[in-house]
Amino acid sequence: MIAINRARWLNFPGSPRTQLFSVHSIVKTDRIGIGGTFMNDTKGPYHGTGLDLDIAYRLPLGNGRLSIGLMGGLRFISTRLQSEVVTVEQGDVAFQSDILMQALPNFGFGLLYSLNDFYVGFSLPRSLKNKINQQLVDGNSFEERNYYFMTGTAFNLKKDESIKLKPSLFWKITGSTLLQVDATVLFSFKEKFWVGPMYRSTNDFGLLTGIHLNSQLQFGYAFDWSLGNKTVQYNNGTHEFMLRYDFVFEEKQGIVSPRHF
């Protein structure tokens, strides 16, 4: 079970806010997993809520394991472009109507191959390019597809494995034009505490840290500062809090393997 609260560009009017709550579990066998995610998202006059249901199947492949995931969900969005946005030019077509409520169904899939100290994956969380009920100057507005690629590994910095180095890369491609790359290097101490820097290709810099409060409860915090955003002089950066709880049932006798990633 994971709960996340992300607040971007603090002290900037209409700044983005996101809340996420996710629950997932194996079903009888460790090869099948199911889960659900609820998300609430606001950006200025935009507001969206959504619920996604997930199912994954894991199978041995070589020295590792291949996970195949499918997702289906529904989002409800609303925008108050006419009633809440003040434009410089009167009569702008893009701001002459509100979207009070629109339902956007979607589905996606992903692949993840993992070893004890390495993983690589790909996902397309939203396959459908839904039409947004808003008339623009150059036609209709559509949702863009986002393609995600990720990889990471872990190295022992001490022979007793008390300190590990965990670098990772994350690529996000929007449509056919926008590319964003995140690079993170975490230092893990006895698998109890982790901390490390983050860099994003949009000229964002940040710091991630977290702690295992016990075998079941984790707390994480991330901060980043967007130097590439023109609002940087008016805001106090982005803050994200994460709380994770693993239910351990007696018949399962604890968590089977350490969580390196």
C-alpha positions as CSV (number, residue, x, y, z in Angstrom):
1,M,0.0,0.0,0.0
2,I,1.5,3.4,-1.1
3,A,0.3,6.9,-0.5
4,I,1.9,9.9,-2.2
5,N,1.4,13.6,-2.0
6,R,3.2,15.8,-4.5
7,A,3.1,19.6,-4.5
8,R,4.8,21.5,-7.3
9,W,6.0,25.1,-7.4
10,L,4.9,26.0,-3.8
11,N,3.6,29.6,-3.3
12,F,2.8,29.9,-7.0
13,P,-1.0,30.5,-7.7
14,G,-2.6,27.5,-9.4
15,S,0.4,25.3,-8.9
16,P,0.0,21.6,-9.6
17,R,-1.0,19.2,-6.8
18,T,-1.2,15.4,-7.0
19,Q,-2.4,12.8,-4.5
20,L,-2.1,9.1,-5.3
21,F,-3.2,6.0,-3.3
22,S,-2.2,2.5,-4.6
23,V,-2.8,-1.0,-3.2
24,H,-1.5,-4.2,-4.7
25,S,-1.1,-7.8,-3.7
26,I,-0.2,-11.3,-5.0
27,V,-3.1,-13.8,-5.5
28,K,-2.5,-17.3,-4.1
29,T,0.7,-17.7,-6.2
30,D,3.6,-15.2,-6.4
31,R,3.2,-15.2,-10.2
32,I,0.0,-13.2,-10.3
33,G,-0.5,-9.8,-8.8
34,I,-3.5,-7.4,-8.8
35,G,-3.9,-3.8,-7.7
36,G,-5.7,-0.5,-8.0
37,T,-4.6,3.1,-8.0
38,F,-6.7,6.2,-7.3
39,M,-5.3,9.6,-8.3
40,N,-6.4,13.2,-7.8
41,D,-4.7,15.9,-9.9
42,T,-5.2,19.7,-10.1
43,K,-3.4,22.2,-12.2
44,G,-4.8,25.7,-12.2
45,P,-8.3,25.5,-13.8
46,Y,-7.8,21.8,-14.5
47,H,-9.0,19.0,-12.2
48,G,-8.9,15.3,-12.7
49,T,-9.6,12.1,-10.7
50,G,-9.1,8.6,-11.9
51,L,-9.1,4.9,-10.9
52,D,-6.9,2.3,-12.6
53,L,-7.1,-1.5,-12.1
54,D,-4.0,-3.5,-12.8
55,I,-3.1,-7.2,-13.2
56,A,0.4,-8.6,-13.7
57,Y,1.9,-12.0,-14.4
58,R,5.5,-12.9,-13.5
59,L,7.4,-15.8,-15.0
60,P,11.0,-17.0,-14.7
61,L,13.3,-16.0,-17.6
62,G,17.0,-16.9,-17.5
63,N,18.5,-15.8,-14.2
64,G,15.7,-13.3,-13.6
65,R,12.0,-12.7,-13.9
66,L,9.8,-11.1,-16.6
67,S,6.7,-9.3,-15.4
68,I,3.9,-8.5,-17.8
69,G,1.3,-6.0,-16.7
70,L,-2.1,-4.8,-18.1
71,M,-4.0,-1.7,-16.9
72,G,-7.5,-0.4,-17.4
73,G,-9.0,2.7,-16.0
74,L,-11.3,5.7,-16.1
75,R,-10.5,9.4,-15.5
76,F,-12.9,12.3,-15.0
77,I,-11.6,15.7,-16.0
78,S,-13.0,19.2,-15.8
79,T,-11.5,22.6,-16.8
80,R,-12.9,26.0,-16.0
81,L,-11.1,28.0,-18.7
82,Q,-13.9,30.5,-19.2
83,S,-14.9,31.1,-15.6
84,E,-11.5,31.1,-13.9
85,V,-8.9,32.2,-16.5
86,V,-8.4,35.9,-17.3
87,T,-6.9,36.4,-20.8
88,V,-5.0,39.3,-22.2
89,E,-6.8,39.2,-25.5
90,Q,-10.6,39.1,-25.5
91,G,-12.4,36.5,-27.6
92,D,-9.7,33.8,-27.4
93,V,-11.5,30.7,-28.8
94,A,-9.5,28.3,-26.5
95,F,-10.9,30.0,-23.4
96,Q,-14.6,30.5,-24.3
97,S,-16.0,27.3,-22.7
98,D,-15.7,25.1,-19.6
99,I,-15.5,21.4,-19.5
100,L,-17.7,20.6,-16.5
101,M,-17.1,16.9,-16.6
102,Q,-15.8,14.4,-19.1
103,A,-15.1,10.7,-18.7
104,L,-11.9,9.4,-20.4
105,P,-11.5,5.6,-20.5
106,N,-8.1,4.1,-21.2
107,F,-5.9,1.0,-21.0
108,G,-2.2,0.4,-21.0
109,F,0.5,-2.3,-20.6
110,G,4.1,-2.7,-19.5
111,L,7.0,-5.1,-19.3
112,L,9.7,-5.4,-16.6
113,Y,12.7,-7.7,-16.5
114,S,14.5,-7.9,-13.2
115,L,17.4,-9.6,-11.5
116,N,18.5,-9.3,-7.9
117,D,20.6,-6.2,-8.7
118,F,19.3,-5.0,-12.1
119,Y,16.0,-4.1,-13.9
120,V,14.9,-2.8,-17.2
121,G,11.4,-1.9,-18.3
122,F,9.0,-0.3,-20.7
123,S,5.4,0.9,-20.3
124,L,2.6,2.7,-22.2
125,P,0.1,3.6,-19.5
126,R,-2.4,5.2,-21.7
127,S,-2.9,3.8,-25.2
128,L,-5.9,5.7,-26.3
129,K,-5.7,9.3,-27.6
130,N,-9.0,10.5,-26.2
131,K,-10.6,13.6,-27.7
132,I,-11.0,16.4,-25.2
133,N,-14.4,18.3,-25.5
134,Q,-12.8,21.7,-26.1
135,Q,-12.7,23.5,-29.4
136,L,-9.3,25.0,-30.2
137,V,-8.2,27.4,-32.9
138,D,-6.5,24.7,-34.9
139,G,-9.1,21.9,-34.3
140,N,-9.7,19.5,-31.5
141,S,-7.6,18.7,-28.5
142,F,-6.4,15.1,-27.8
143,E,-4.6,13.3,-25.1
144,E,-1.0,12.5,-25.9
145,R,0.5,9.0,-25.5
146,N,3.4,8.8,-23.0
147,Y,6.1,6.1,-23.5
148,Y,8.2,5.2,-20.5
149,F,11.6,3.4,-20.4
150,M,13.5,2.7,-17.2
151,T,16.6,0.9,-16.0
152,G,18.6,0.6,-12.8
153,T,21.1,-1.4,-11.0
154,A,22.8,-1.8,-7.5
155,F,26.4,-2.1,-6.5
156,N,28.0,-3.0,-3.2
157,L,30.4,-0.3,-2.0
158,K,31.4,-2.4,1.0
159,K,32.1,-6.2,1.2
160,D,29.6,-6.6,4.0
161,E,26.9,-5.1,1.7
162,S,26.1,-2.5,4.3
163,I,26.4,0.4,1.7
164,K,25.0,0.1,-1.8
165,L,25.0,2.4,-4.8
166,K,21.8,2.4,-6.8
167,P,21.9,4.4,-10.1
168,S,18.8,4.6,-12.3
169,L,17.6,6.2,-15.5
170,F,14.1,7.1,-16.6
171,W,13.0,8.2,-20.1
172,K,9.6,9.8,-20.9
173,I,8.6,10.3,-24.5
174,T,5.5,12.3,-25.2
175,G,4.1,11.9,-28.7
176,S,6.9,12.1,-31.1
177,T,8.6,15.3,-30.0
178,L,9.2,15.7,-26.3
179,L,11.9,13.7,-24.5
180,Q,12.6,13.9,-20.7
181,V,15.3,12.0,-19.0
182,D,15.7,11.6,-15.2
183,A,19.0,10.4,-13.7
184,T,19.1,9.3,-10.0
185,V,21.9,8.0,-7.8
186,L,20.9,6.7,-4.4
187,F,23.2,5.6,-1.6
188,S,21.5,2.9,0.6
189,F,22.8,2.2,4.1
190,K,22.1,-1.3,5.5
191,E,18.8,-1.3,3.4
192,K,17.4,1.0,6.2
193,F,18.1,4.5,4.9
194,W,18.7,5.9,1.5
195,V,19.6,9.3,0.1
196,G,20.9,10.7,-3.2
197,P,20.7,13.4,-5.9
198,M,18.4,13.6,-8.9
199,Y,18.8,15.5,-12.3
200,R,16.1,16.0,-14.9
201,S,16.9,17.0,-18.5
202,T,14.5,20.0,-18.2
203,N,17.2,21.5,-15.9
204,D,15.7,20.3,-12.6
205,F,17.8,19.3,-9.7
206,G,16.7,17.5,-6.6
207,L,17.3,15.3,-3.6
208,L,15.6,12.0,-2.6
209,T,15.7,10.4,0.8
210,G,13.8,7.8,2.7
211,I,13.9,5.4,5.7
212,H,12.5,2.0,6.6
213,L,10.9,2.7,10.0
214,N,10.4,-1.1,10.4
215,S,10.1,-4.2,8.3
216,Q,6.7,-3.1,7.0
217,L,6.7,0.8,7.0
218,Q,8.7,3.1,4.8
219,F,8.7,6.9,4.6
220,G,10.2,8.9,1.7
221,Y,10.7,12.6,0.8
222,A,11.8,14.2,-2.4
223,F,12.6,17.8,-3.3
224,D,13.4,19.3,-6.6
225,W,14.1,22.8,-8.0
226,S,13.2,23.6,-11.6
227,L,15.8,26.1,-12.9
228,G,14.5,25.6,-16.4
229,N,11.0,26.9,-15.5
230,K,10.3,30.6,-15.7
231,T,8.4,30.5,-12.5
232,V,11.6,29.5,-10.5
233,Q,12.0,33.0,-9.0
234,Y,8.4,33.0,-7.7
235,N,8.1,29.5,-6.2
236,N,9.7,27.4,-3.4
237,G,10.3,24.2,-5.4
238,T,8.5,20.9,-5.5
239,H,7.9,18.6,-2.5
240,E,6.8,15.0,-2.5
241,F,6.0,12.8,0.4
242,M,5.6,9.0,0.2
243,L,4.3,6.5,2.8
244,R,4.5,2.8,2.1
245,Y,3.1,-0.1,4.2
246,D,3.6,-3.8,3.5
247,F,1.1,-6.1,5.1
248,V,2.9,-9.3,6.2
249,F,0.6,-12.2,7.0
250,E,1.7,-15.0,9.3
251,E,1.2,-17.7,6.7
252,K,3.6,-15.9,4.4
253,Q,6.3,-15.6,7.1
254,G,7.4,-12.1,6.1
255,I,8.5,-10.6,2.8
256,V,10.2,-13.2,0.6
257,S,13.0,-11.1,-0.9
258,P,14.7,-7.7,-0.1
259,R,13.3,-4.7,-1.9
260,H,16.4,-3.4,-3.8
261,F,14.3,-1.1,-6.0
